[in-house]
């Protein structure tokens, strides 16, 4: 989607492209580069289109004077069609500057759900390119809502969801703001986070309003609980941690909650909760300055007149 953003900016004369970039941008091979080329680039990224009118590679055509030499060597610059920002290198292993993980818990009933994807830092976003692996065939994505106005294309093929979005008016986001929302339909039985973890493909990236890639982006999505009738204890986020971490959990009913942290010797080192709590999603925070580096176990006990359970997970302090 960043390439589509470059094409739009060139069309309205906000940026300049060199002659080879201009050829690569004109993927529809019409009279000139325009917004339709940007749309075609976005459609190819998400897999709606499989090819351009323009051949997959374009090269410069410099004049070469052999000067009578029998053998000469000359490099010719080439660029992949549509790769206006010149980020593609054949054979190179792309390392994404973006990652995704769980944060919080979302419970829902029925087979329809809206899943928010949030940012964890202050961002100015002008283009979104996401390849999300949704393993297990948990749900189908019916629609995608983006935080701002712009051109959106998405396509789900099996468990892979591809999203491309770009705009001339970048969106300003604060930590915890929703970047996009997936409108989904449940495909299988009860769902929880353990069976539906998300992963991002190496082609994923975000760009700012100047069409420059943004480094070190971390996105979050909630753990999903479909019609939960039991206590759910989530993995602390982040883990490992060196400043603070938060433990999410879900209570199906009102009841007494006790949360403790144990060291490797089984000694209680922290008491995080000991009270009556209402049903629903909760989270508790731990500050690292109260714990030495090492492996710990946190334990949640819950009981009322109908239910009694105890759950525990491990966490690591760096």
Secondary structure as UniProt FT lines:
FT   HELIX           2..11
FT   TURN            12..13
FT   HELIX           19..25
FT   TURN            27..28
FT   HELIX           35..46
FT   STRAND          57..59
FT   TURN            67..68
FT   STRAND          78..80
FT   TURN            81..82
FT   TURN            84..85
FT   TURN            90..91
FT   STRAND          98..108
FT   STRAND          112..119
FT   STRAND          123..134
FT   HELIX           135..137
FT   STRAND          139..146
FT   STRAND          151..157
FT   TURN            158..159
FT   STRAND          160..173
FT   TURN            175..176
FT   STRAND          178..186
FT   HELIX           193..195
FT   STRAND          198..200
FT   TURN            202..203
FT   STRAND          205..207
FT   TURN            209..210
FT   STRAND          217..226
FT   STRAND          232..233
FT   STRAND          244..251
FT   STRAND          255..262
FT   TURN            264..265
FT   STRAND          268..277
FT   STRAND          280..287
FT   HELIX           288..290
FT   STRAND          294..303
FT   STRAND          308..317
//
